[in-house]
Amino acid sequence: MTVPQIPPAIRELLACPRCHGPLLDAPPGRPEESATLRCAACALRFPVRDGIPVLLLDQARTEGP
Ligand SMILES: [Zn+2]
């Protein structure tokens, strides 16, 4: 099973819907969270489903507990 990668050119166009900060790949960790974008500014994490980032605040999760 492979995780679709988001092309860098596309990722550069993405921004956090809350703070408009840049989105980065989440660090490798739990396999179920490998397809995730993380806001560098506010640390919200957004799921990537079938290679498509879901940049919705009600789908976002915060880091940690
Ligand atoms: Zn943000």
N, CA, C, O and the ligand as a Tripos MOL2 file, in Angstrom:
@<TRIPOS>MOLECULE
protein
  261   259    66     0     0
PROTEIN
NO_CHARGES

@<TRIPOS>ATOM
      1 N           0.8560   -1.1890    0.0000 N.3       1 MET1
      2 CA          0.0000    0.0000    0.0000 C.3       1 MET1
      3 C           0.8890    1.2350    0.0000 C.2       1 MET1
      4 O           1.7820    1.3680    0.8370 O.2       1 MET1
      5 N           0.6490    2.1070   -0.9120 N.am      2 THR2
      6 CA          1.4330    3.3290   -0.9900 C.3       2 THR2
      7 C           0.5610    4.5270   -0.6690 C.2       2 THR2
      8 O          -0.6470    4.5260   -0.9070 O.2       2 THR2
      9 N           1.1850    5.5230   -0.1360 N.am      3 VAL3
     10 CA          0.4850    6.7650    0.1740 C.3       3 VAL3
     11 C           0.7220    7.7310   -0.9720 C.2       3 VAL3
     12 O           1.8710    8.0140   -1.3120 O.2       3 VAL3
     13 N          -0.3370    8.2380   -1.5670 N.am      4 PRO4
     14 CA         -0.1300    9.1980   -2.6650 C.3       4 PRO4
     15 C           0.6080   10.4220   -2.1690 C.2       4 PRO4
     16 O           0.3130   10.9570   -1.1000 O.2       4 PRO4
     17 N           1.5570   10.8500   -2.9490 N.am      5 GLN5
     18 CA          2.3160   12.0410   -2.5990 C.3       5 GLN5
     19 C           1.7350   13.2440   -3.3200 C.2       5 GLN5
     20 O           1.2990   13.1530   -4.4670 O.2       5 GLN5
     21 N           1.7380   14.3420   -2.6420 N.am      6 ILE6
     22 CA          1.2480   15.5810   -3.2440 C.3       6 ILE6
     23 C           2.4250   16.2640   -3.9370 C.2       6 ILE6
     24 O           3.4490   16.5070   -3.2990 O.2       6 ILE6
     25 N           2.3040   16.5710   -5.2010 N.am      7 PRO7
     26 CA          3.4120   17.2400   -5.8980 C.3       7 PRO7
     27 C           3.7520   18.5570   -5.2190 C.2       7 PRO7
     28 O           2.8580   19.2910   -4.7980 O.2       7 PRO7
     29 N           5.0440   18.8590   -5.1120 N.am      8 PRO8
     30 CA          5.4540   20.1040   -4.4440 C.3       8 PRO8
     31 C           4.7970   21.3390   -5.0390 C.2       8 PRO8
     32 O           4.4630   22.2760   -4.3130 O.2       8 PRO8
     33 N           4.6110   21.3490   -6.3430 N.am      9 ALA9
     34 CA          4.0060   22.5270   -6.9680 C.3       9 ALA9
     35 C           2.5830   22.7430   -6.4800 C.2       9 ALA9
     36 O           2.1260   23.8780   -6.3470 O.2       9 ALA9
     37 N           1.8920   21.6500   -6.2180 N.am     10 ILE10
     38 CA          0.5280   21.7690   -5.6940 C.3      10 ILE10
     39 C           0.5700   22.1850   -4.2340 C.2      10 ILE10
     40 O          -0.2040   23.0280   -3.7810 O.2      10 ILE10
     41 N           1.4980   21.5680   -3.5130 N.am     11 ARG11
     42 CA          1.5420   21.8500   -2.0850 C.3      11 ARG11
     43 C           1.8400   23.3270   -1.8100 C.2      11 ARG11
     44 O           1.3610   23.8980   -0.8310 O.2      11 ARG11
     45 N           2.6370   23.9280   -2.6890 N.am     12 GLU12
     46 CA          2.9640   25.3380   -2.4910 C.3      12 GLU12
     47 C           1.7350   26.2310   -2.5760 C.2      12 GLU12
     48 O           1.7190   27.3410   -2.0440 O.2      12 GLU12
     49 N           0.7170   25.7360   -3.2460 N.am     13 LEU13
     50 CA         -0.4990   26.5350   -3.4040 C.3      13 LEU13
     51 C          -1.4100   26.4020   -2.2010 C.2      13 LEU13
     52 O          -2.3640   27.1660   -2.0480 O.2      13 LEU13
     53 N          -1.1190   25.4380   -1.3530 N.am     14 LEU14
     54 CA         -2.0050   25.1690   -0.2400 C.3      14 LEU14
     55 C          -1.6490   26.0450    0.9460 C.2      14 LEU14
     56 O          -0.4830   26.3700    1.1680 O.2      14 LEU14
     57 N          -2.6460   26.4170    1.6880 N.am     15 ALA15
     58 CA         -2.4170   27.1920    2.8990 C.3      15 ALA15
     59 C          -3.4390   26.7750    3.9400 C.2      15 ALA15
     60 O          -4.5340   26.3050    3.6290 O.2      15 ALA15
     61 N          -3.0440   26.9620    5.1630 N.am     16 CYS16
     62 CA         -3.9190   26.6390    6.2760 C.3      16 CYS16
     63 C          -5.1690   27.5240    6.2190 C.2      16 CYS16
     64 O          -5.0420   28.7430    6.1070 O.2      16 CYS16
     65 N          -6.3640   26.9460    6.2930 N.am     17 PRO17
     66 CA         -7.5850   27.7670    6.2290 C.3      17 PRO17
     67 C          -7.8030   28.6030    7.4840 C.2      17 PRO17
     68 O          -8.6170   29.5270    7.4830 O.2      17 PRO17
     69 N          -7.0860   28.2860    8.5420 N.am     18 ARG18
     70 CA         -7.2630   29.0710    9.7630 C.3      18 ARG18
     71 C          -6.3170   30.2630    9.8220 C.2      18 ARG18
     72 O          -6.7360   31.3870   10.0970 O.2      18 ARG18
     73 N          -5.0210   30.0030    9.5590 N.am     19 CYS19
     74 CA         -4.0420   31.0830    9.7350 C.3      19 CYS19
     75 C          -3.3060   31.4060    8.4420 C.2      19 CYS19
     76 O          -2.4840   32.3220    8.4130 O.2      19 CYS19
     77 N          -3.5920   30.6620    7.3660 N.am     20 HIS20
     78 CA         -2.9570   30.8690    6.0650 C.3      20 HIS20
     79 C          -1.4570   30.5980    6.0990 C.2      20 HIS20
     80 O          -0.7140   31.0960    5.2530 O.2      20 HIS20
     81 N          -1.0170   29.8200    7.0630 N.am     21 GLY21
     82 CA          0.3800   29.4250    7.1230 C.3      21 GLY21
     83 C           0.6640   28.3240    6.1190 C.2      21 GLY21
     84 O          -0.2600   27.7140    5.5790 O.2      21 GLY21
     85 N           1.9360   28.0710    5.8680 N.am     22 PRO22
     86 CA          2.3250   27.0270    4.9150 C.3      22 PRO22
     87 C           2.0430   25.6380    5.4730 C.2      22 PRO22
     88 O           2.1430   25.4000    6.6760 O.2      22 PRO22
     89 N           1.6940   24.7390    4.5830 N.am     23 LEU23
     90 CA          1.4150   23.3640    4.9780 C.3      23 LEU23
     91 C           2.5780   22.4690    4.6030 C.2      23 LEU23
     92 O           3.1040   22.5420    3.4930 O.2      23 LEU23
     93 N           2.9700   21.6300    5.5360 N.am     24 LEU24
     94 CA          4.0860   20.7260    5.3360 C.3      24 LEU24
     95 C           3.5990   19.2970    5.5000 C.2      24 LEU24
     96 O           2.5580   19.0450    6.1060 O.2      24 LEU24
     97 N           4.3700   18.3620    4.9480 N.am     25 ASP25
     98 CA          4.0870   16.9650    5.2240 C.3      25 ASP25
     99 C           4.2730   16.7030    6.7110 C.2      25 ASP25
    100 O           5.2470   17.1500    7.3170 O.2      25 ASP25
    101 N           3.3500   15.9910    7.2740 N.am     26 ALA26
    102 CA          3.5210   15.6140    8.6750 C.3      26 ALA26
    103 C           4.7010   14.6590    8.7870 C.2      26 ALA26
    104 O           4.9490   13.8710    7.8740 O.2      26 ALA26
    105 N           5.4250   14.7220    9.8890 N.am     27 PRO27
    106 CA          6.5510   13.8160   10.0580 C.3      27 PRO27
    107 C           6.0530   12.3700   10.0940 C.2      27 PRO27
    108 O           4.9460   12.0990   10.5570 O.2      27 PRO27
    109 N           6.8730   11.4540    9.6050 N.am     28 PRO28
    110 CA          6.4650   10.0490    9.6040 C.3      28 PRO28
    111 C           6.1850    9.5900   11.0290 C.2      28 PRO28
    112 O           6.9360    9.8860   11.9580 O.2      28 PRO28
    113 N           5.1330    8.8920   11.1680 N.am     29 GLY29
    114 CA          4.7700    8.4250   12.4950 C.3      29 GLY29
    115 C           3.8590    7.2280   12.3600 C.2      29 GLY29
    116 O           4.2080    6.2320   11.7250 O.2      29 GLY29
    117 N           2.7250    7.3300   12.9430 N.am     30 ARG30
    118 CA          1.7720    6.2340   12.8410 C.3      30 ARG30
    119 C           1.3070    6.0880   11.3960 C.2      30 ARG30
    120 O           1.0030    7.0810   10.7340 O.2      30 ARG30
    121 N           1.2530    4.8700   10.9170 N.am     31 PRO31
    122 CA          0.9400    4.6610    9.5000 C.3      31 PRO31
    123 C          -0.3870    5.2860    9.0950 C.2      31 PRO31
    124 O          -0.5180    5.8070    7.9870 O.2      31 PRO31
    125 N          -1.3540    5.2360    9.9750 N.am     32 GLU32
    126 CA         -2.6730    5.7570    9.5810 C.3      32 GLU32
    127 C          -2.6680    7.2730    9.4550 C.2      32 GLU32
    128 O          -3.6170    7.8680    8.9440 O.2      32 GLU32
    129 N          -1.5770    7.8990    9.9320 N.am     33 GLU33
    130 CA         -1.4960    9.3520    9.8480 C.3      33 GLU33
    131 C          -0.4280    9.8090    8.8610 C.2      33 GLU33
    132 O          -0.0510   10.9800    8.8520 O.2      33 GLU33
    133 N           0.0550    8.8980    8.0390 N.am     34 SER34
    134 CA          1.1390    9.2620    7.1350 C.3      34 SER34
    135 C           0.6700   10.2280    6.0610 C.2      34 SER34
    136 O           1.4450   11.0570    5.5840 O.2      34 SER34
    137 N          -0.6070   10.1230    5.6780 N.am     35 ALA35
    138 CA         -1.1230   11.0300    4.6610 C.3      35 ALA35
    139 C          -1.7770   12.2190    5.3480 C.2      35 ALA35
    140 O          -2.9980   12.2920    5.4880 O.2      35 ALA35
    141 N          -0.9400   13.1330    5.7640 N.am     36 THR36
    142 CA         -1.4230   14.2660    6.5430 C.3      36 THR36
    143 C          -0.5930   15.4890    6.1960 C.2      36 THR36
    144 O           0.6170   15.3970    5.9840 O.2      36 THR36
    145 N          -1.2510   16.6250    6.1420 N.am     37 LEU37
    146 CA         -0.5310   17.8840    6.0100 C.3      37 LEU37
    147 C          -0.6100   18.6130    7.3390 C.2      37 LEU37
    148 O          -1.6350   18.6050    8.0200 O.2      37 LEU37
    149 N           0.5040   19.2420    7.6850 N.am     38 ARG38
    150 CA          0.5730   19.9240    8.9690 C.3      38 ARG38
    151 C           0.8650   21.3930    8.7240 C.2      38 ARG38
    152 O           1.7490   21.7460    7.9430 O.2      38 ARG38
    153 N           0.1160   22.2350    9.3980 N.am     39 CYS39
    154 CA          0.3760   23.6660    9.3020 C.3      39 CYS39
    155 C           1.6210   24.0010   10.1120 C.2      39 CYS39
    156 O           1.7110   23.6640   11.2930 O.2      39 CYS39
    157 N           2.5780   24.6640    9.4730 N.am     40 ALA40
    158 CA          3.8180   25.0050   10.1600 C.3      40 ALA40
    159 C           3.5960   26.1020   11.1940 C.2      40 ALA40
    160 O           4.3880   26.2450   12.1250 O.2      40 ALA40
    161 N           2.5500   26.8590   11.0420 N.am     41 ALA41
    162 CA          2.3420   28.0010   11.9350 C.3      41 ALA41
    163 C           1.5030   27.6350   13.1540 C.2      41 ALA41
    164 O           1.8700   27.9790   14.2770 O.2      41 ALA41
    165 N           0.3850   26.9430   12.9540 N.am     42 CYS42
    166 CA         -0.5140   26.6980   14.0780 C.3      42 CYS42
    167 C          -0.6320   25.2130   14.4120 C.2      42 CYS42
    168 O          -1.3540   24.8400   15.3360 O.2      42 CYS42
    169 N           0.0800   24.3600   13.6570 N.am     43 ALA43
    170 CA          0.1960   22.9410   13.9810 C.3      43 ALA43
    171 C          -1.1000   22.1650   13.7980 C.2      43 ALA43
    172 O          -1.2040   21.0290   14.2610 O.2      43 ALA43
    173 N          -2.0750   22.7460   13.1430 N.am     44 LEU44
    174 CA         -3.2430   21.9560   12.7800 C.3      44 LEU44
    175 C          -2.8290   20.9090   11.7530 C.2      44 LEU44
    176 O          -1.9410   21.1500   10.9340 O.2      44 LEU44
    177 N          -3.4720   19.7540   11.7990 N.am     45 ARG45
    178 CA         -3.1810   18.7080   10.8250 C.3      45 ARG45
    179 C          -4.4360   18.4200   10.0180 C.2      45 ARG45
    180 O          -5.5470   18.3470   10.5430 O.2      45 ARG45
    181 N          -4.2110   18.2590    8.7180 N.am     46 PHE46
    182 CA         -5.3290   18.0290    7.8160 C.3      46 PHE46
    183 C          -5.1530   16.6830    7.1360 C.2      46 PHE46
    184 O          -4.0470   16.3420    6.7160 O.2      46 PHE46
    185 N          -6.2110   15.9250    7.0240 N.am     47 PRO47
    186 CA         -6.1010   14.6210    6.3750 C.3      47 PRO47
    187 C          -5.9510   14.7600    4.8570 C.2      47 PRO47
    188 O          -6.3930   15.7390    4.2550 O.2      47 PRO47
    189 N          -5.3170   13.7520    4.2630 N.am     48 VAL48
    190 CA         -5.2080   13.6670    2.8100 C.3      48 VAL48
    191 C          -5.9060   12.3730    2.4080 C.2      48 VAL48
    192 O          -5.4860   11.2820    2.7920 O.2      48 VAL48
    193 N          -6.9540   12.5060    1.6460 N.am     49 ARG49
    194 CA         -7.7470   11.3420    1.2640 C.3      49 ARG49
    195 C          -7.6340   11.1270   -0.2370 C.2      49 ARG49
    196 O          -7.9980   11.9880   -1.0380 O.2      49 ARG49
    197 N          -7.1220    9.9560   -0.5950 N.am     50 ASP50
    198 CA         -6.9250    9.6290   -2.0060 C.3      50 ASP50
    199 C          -6.0850   10.6870   -2.7020 C.2      50 ASP50
    200 O          -6.3250   11.0180   -3.8630 O.2      50 ASP50
    201 N          -5.0980   11.2170   -1.9840 N.am     51 GLY51
    202 CA         -4.1950   12.2000   -2.5640 C.3      51 GLY51
    203 C          -4.7370   13.6100   -2.5900 C.2      51 GLY51
    204 O          -4.0830   14.5220   -3.0960 O.2      51 GLY51
    205 N          -5.9340   13.8000   -2.0450 N.am     52 ILE52
    206 CA         -6.5430   15.1270   -2.0650 C.3      52 ILE52
    207 C          -6.5710   15.6730   -0.6450 C.2      52 ILE52
    208 O          -7.2080   15.0890    0.2320 O.2      52 ILE52
    209 N          -5.8890   16.7820   -0.4120 N.am     53 PRO53
    210 CA         -5.9020   17.3640    0.9350 C.3      53 PRO53
    211 C          -7.2990   17.8800    1.2880 C.2      53 PRO53
    212 O          -7.9610   18.5450    0.4910 O.2      53 PRO53
    213 N          -7.7100   17.5570    2.4840 N.am     54 VAL54
    214 CA         -9.0120   18.0260    2.9680 C.3      54 VAL54
    215 C          -8.7620   19.1930    3.9060 C.2      54 VAL54
    216 O          -8.5270   19.0120    5.1010 O.2      54 VAL54
    217 N          -8.8180   20.3930    3.3430 N.am     55 LEU55
    218 CA         -8.4670   21.5860    4.1190 C.3      55 LEU55
    219 C          -9.7260   22.2070    4.7080 C.2      55 LEU55
    220 O         -10.1140   23.3270    4.3750 O.2      55 LEU55
    221 N         -10.3420   21.4470    5.5850 N.am     56 LEU56
    222 CA        -11.5460   21.9080    6.2600 C.3      56 LEU56
    223 C         -11.2660   21.9490    7.7510 C.2      56 LEU56
    224 O         -10.7170   21.0080    8.3220 O.2      56 LEU56
    225 N         -11.6460   23.0360    8.3600 N.am     57 LEU57
    226 CA        -11.3520   23.1800    9.7770 C.3      57 LEU57
    227 C         -12.0650   22.1210   10.6000 C.2      57 LEU57
    228 O         -11.5460   21.7000   11.6340 O.2      57 LEU57
    229 N         -13.2320   21.6830   10.1720 N.am     58 ASP58
    230 CA        -13.9240   20.6720   10.9730 C.3      58 ASP58
    231 C         -13.3570   19.2780   10.7400 C.2      58 ASP58
    232 O         -13.7700   18.3230   11.3970 O.2      58 ASP58
    233 N         -12.4140   19.1550    9.8100 N.am     59 GLN59
    234 CA        -11.7210   17.8840    9.6090 C.3      59 GLN59
    235 C         -10.3090   17.9270   10.2050 C.2      59 GLN59
    236 O          -9.6280   16.9040   10.2670 O.2      59 GLN59
    237 N          -9.8910   19.0680   10.6260 N.am     60 ALA60
    238 CA         -8.5200   19.2190   11.1130 C.3      60 ALA60
    239 C          -8.4080   18.7170   12.5370 C.2      60 ALA60
    240 O          -9.3700   18.6950   13.3040 O.2      60 ALA60
    241 N          -7.1910   18.3150   12.8530 N.am     61 ARG61
    242 CA         -6.8980   17.8830   14.2090 C.3      61 ARG61
    243 C          -5.6930   18.6550   14.7170 C.2      61 ARG61
    244 O          -4.8500   19.1040   13.9410 O.2      61 ARG61
    245 N          -5.6310   18.7970   16.0020 N.am     62 THR62
    246 CA         -4.4860   19.4710   16.5840 C.3      62 THR62
    247 C          -3.4530   18.4390   16.9910 C.2      62 THR62
    248 O          -3.7610   17.2610   17.1740 O.2      62 THR62
    249 N          -2.2350   18.9000   17.1270 N.am     63 GLU63
    250 CA         -1.1730   18.0170   17.6030 C.3      63 GLU63
    251 C          -1.3990   17.6460   19.0520 C.2      63 GLU63
    252 O          -2.0490   18.3660   19.8110 O.2      63 GLU63
    253 N          -0.8560   16.5270   19.4070 N.am     64 GLY64
    254 CA         -0.8560   16.1360   20.8190 C.3      64 GLY64
    255 C          -2.2000   15.6230   21.3020 C.2      64 GLY64
    256 O          -3.0590   15.2780   20.4910 O.2      64 GLY64
    257 N          -2.3900   15.5700   22.5880 N.am     65 PRO65
    258 CA         -3.5850   14.9860   23.1790 C.3      65 PRO65
    259 C          -4.8210   15.8190   22.9230 C.2      65 PRO65
    260 O          -5.9120   15.4550   23.3610 O.2      65 PRO65
    261 ZN         -2.4840   27.2230   10.5150 Zn       66 ZN66
@<TRIPOS>BOND
     1     1     2 1
     2     2     3 1
     3     3     4 2
     4     3     5 am
     5     5     6 1
     6     6     7 1
     7     7     8 2
     8     7     9 am
     9     9    10 1
    10    10    11 1
    11    11    12 2
    12    11    13 am
    13    13    14 1
    14    14    15 1
    15    15    16 2
    16    15    17 am
    17    17    18 1
    18    18    19 1
    19    19    20 2
    20    19    21 am
    21    21    22 1
    22    22    23 1
    23    23    24 2
    24    23    25 am
    25    25    26 1
    26    26    27 1
    27    27    28 2
    28    27    29 am
    29    29    30 1
    30    30    31 1
    31    31    32 2
    32    31    33 am
    33    33    34 1
    34    34    35 1
    35    35    36 2
    36    35    37 am
    37    37    38 1
    38    38    39 1
    39    39    40 2
    40    39    41 am
    41    41    42 1
    42    42    43 1
    43    43    44 2
    44    43    45 am
    45    45    46 1
    46    46    47 1
    47    47    48 2
    48    47    49 am
    49    49    50 1
    50    50    51 1
    51    51    52 2
    52    51    53 am
    53    53    54 1
    54    54    55 1
    55    55    56 2
    56    55    57 am
    57    57    58 1
    58    58    59 1
    59    59    60 2
    60    59    61 am
    61    61    62 1
    62    62    63 1
    63    63    64 2
    64    63    65 am
    65    65    66 1
    66    66    67 1
    67    67    68 2
    68    67    69 am
    69    69    70 1
    70    70    71 1
    71    71    72 2
    72    71    73 am
    73    73    74 1
    74    74    75 1
    75    75    76 2
    76    75    77 am
    77    77    78 1
    78    78    79 1
    79    79    80 2
    80    79    81 am
    81    81    82 1
    82    82    83 1
    83    83    84 2
    84    83    85 am
    85    85    86 1
    86    86    87 1
    87    87    88 2
    88    87    89 am
    89    89    90 1
    90    90    91 1
    91    91    92 2
    92    91    93 am
    93    93    94 1
    94    94    95 1
    95    95    96 2
    96    95    97 am
    97    97    98 1
    98    98    99 1
    99    99   100 2
   100    99   101 am
   101   101   102 1
   102   102   103 1
   103   103   104 2
   104   103   105 am
   105   105   106 1
   106   106   107 1
   107   107   108 2
   108   107   109 am
   109   109   110 1
   110   110   111 1
   111   111   112 2
   112   111   113 am
   113   113   114 1
   114   114   115 1
   115   115   116 2
   116   115   117 am
   117   117   118 1
   118   118   119 1
   119   119   120 2
   120   119   121 am
   121   121   122 1
   122   122   123 1
   123   123   124 2
   124   123   125 am
   125   125   126 1
   126   126   127 1
   127   127   128 2
   128   127   129 am
   129   129   130 1
   130   130   131 1
   131   131   132 2
   132   131   133 am
   133   133   134 1
   134   134   135 1
   135   135   136 2
   136   135   137 am
   137   137   138 1
   138   138   139 1
   139   139   140 2
   140   139   141 am
   141   141   142 1
   142   142   143 1
   143   143   144 2
   144   143   145 am
   145   145   146 1
   146   146   147 1
   147   147   148 2
   148   147   149 am
   149   149   150 1
   150   150   151 1
   151   151   152 2
   152   151   153 am
   153   153   154 1
   154   154   155 1
   155   155   156 2
   156   155   157 am
   157   157   158 1
   158   158   159 1
   159   159   160 2
   160   159   161 am
   161   161   162 1
   162   162   163 1
   163   163   164 2
   164   163   165 am
   165   165   166 1
   166   166   167 1
   167   167   168 2
   168   167   169 am
   169   169   170 1
   170   170   171 1
   171   171   172 2
   172   171   173 am
   173   173   174 1
   174   174   175 1
   175   175   176 2
   176   175   177 am
   177   177   178 1
   178   178   179 1
   179   179   180 2
   180   179   181 am
   181   181   182 1
   182   182   183 1
   183   183   184 2
   184   183   185 am
   185   185   186 1
   186   186   187 1
   187   187   188 2
   188   187   189 am
   189   189   190 1
   190   190   191 1
   191   191   192 2
   192   191   193 am
   193   193   194 1
   194   194   195 1
   195   195   196 2
   196   195   197 am
   197   197   198 1
   198   198   199 1
   199   199   200 2
   200   199   201 am
   201   201   202 1
   202   202   203 1
   203   203   204 2
   204   203   205 am
   205   205   206 1
   206   206   207 1
   207   207   208 2
   208   207   209 am
   209   209   210 1
   210   210   211 1
   211   211   212 2
   212   211   213 am
   213   213   214 1
   214   214   215 1
   215   215   216 2
   216   215   217 am
   217   217   218 1
   218   218   219 1
   219   219   220 2
   220   219   221 am
   221   221   222 1
   222   222   223 1
   223   223   224 2
   224   223   225 am
   225   225   226 1
   226   226   227 1
   227   227   228 2
   228   227   229 am
   229   229   230 1
   230   230   231 1
   231   231   232 2
   232   231   233 am
   233   233   234 1
   234   234   235 1
   235   235   236 2
   236   235   237 am
   237   237   238 1
   238   238   239 1
   239   239   240 2
   240   239   241 am
   241   241   242 1
   242   242   243 1
   243   243   244 2
   244   243   245 am
   245   245   246 1
   246   246   247 1
   247   247   248 2
   248   247   249 am
   249   249   250 1
   250   250   251 1
   251   251   252 2
   252   251   253 am
   253   253   254 1
   254   254   255 1
   255   255   256 2
   256   255   257 am
   257   257   258 1
   258   258   259 1
   259   259   260 2
@<TRIPOS>SUBSTRUCTURE
     1 MET1         2 RESIDUE 1 A MET
     2 THR2         6 RESIDUE 1 A THR
     3 VAL3        10 RESIDUE 1 A VAL
     4 PRO4        14 RESIDUE 1 A PRO
     5 GLN5        18 RESIDUE 1 A GLN
     6 ILE6        22 RESIDUE 1 A ILE
     7 PRO7        26 RESIDUE 1 A PRO
     8 PRO8        30 RESIDUE 1 A PRO
     9 ALA9        34 RESIDUE 1 A ALA
    10 ILE10       38 RESIDUE 1 A ILE
    11 ARG11       42 RESIDUE 1 A ARG
    12 GLU12       46 RESIDUE 1 A GLU
    13 LEU13       50 RESIDUE 1 A LEU
    14 LEU14       54 RESIDUE 1 A LEU
    15 ALA15       58 RESIDUE 1 A ALA
    16 CYS16       62 RESIDUE 1 A CYS
    17 PRO17       66 RESIDUE 1 A PRO
    18 ARG18       70 RESIDUE 1 A ARG
    19 CYS19       74 RESIDUE 1 A CYS
    20 HIS20       78 RESIDUE 1 A HIS
    21 GLY21       82 RESIDUE 1 A GLY
    22 PRO22       86 RESIDUE 1 A PRO
    23 LEU23       90 RESIDUE 1 A LEU
    24 LEU24       94 RESIDUE 1 A LEU
    25 ASP25       98 RESIDUE 1 A ASP
    26 ALA26      102 RESIDUE 1 A ALA
    27 PRO27      106 RESIDUE 1 A PRO
    28 PRO28      110 RESIDUE 1 A PRO
    29 GLY29      114 RESIDUE 1 A GLY
    30 ARG30      118 RESIDUE 1 A ARG
    31 PRO31      122 RESIDUE 1 A PRO
    32 GLU32      126 RESIDUE 1 A GLU
    33 GLU33      130 RESIDUE 1 A GLU
    34 SER34      134 RESIDUE 1 A SER
    35 ALA35      138 RESIDUE 1 A ALA
    36 THR36      142 RESIDUE 1 A THR
    37 LEU37      146 RESIDUE 1 A LEU
    38 ARG38      150 RESIDUE 1 A ARG
    39 CYS39      154 RESIDUE 1 A CYS
    40 ALA40      158 RESIDUE 1 A ALA
    41 ALA41      162 RESIDUE 1 A ALA
    42 CYS42      166 RESIDUE 1 A CYS
    43 ALA43      170 RESIDUE 1 A ALA
    44 LEU44      174 RESIDUE 1 A LEU
    45 ARG45      178 RESIDUE 1 A ARG
    46 PHE46      182 RESIDUE 1 A PHE
    47 PRO47      186 RESIDUE 1 A PRO
    48 VAL48      190 RESIDUE 1 A VAL
    49 ARG49      194 RESIDUE 1 A ARG
    50 ASP50      198 RESIDUE 1 A ASP
    51 GLY51      202 RESIDUE 1 A GLY
    52 ILE52      206 RESIDUE 1 A ILE
    53 PRO53      210 RESIDUE 1 A PRO
    54 VAL54      214 RESIDUE 1 A VAL
    55 LEU55      218 RESIDUE 1 A LEU
    56 LEU56      222 RESIDUE 1 A LEU
    57 LEU57      226 RESIDUE 1 A LEU
    58 ASP58      230 RESIDUE 1 A ASP
    59 GLN59      234 RESIDUE 1 A GLN
    60 ALA60      238 RESIDUE 1 A ALA
    61 ARG61      242 RESIDUE 1 A ARG
    62 THR62      246 RESIDUE 1 A THR
    63 GLU63      250 RESIDUE 1 A GLU
    64 GLY64      254 RESIDUE 1 A GLY
    65 PRO65      258 RESIDUE 1 A PRO
    66 ZN66       261 GROUP 0 **** ****
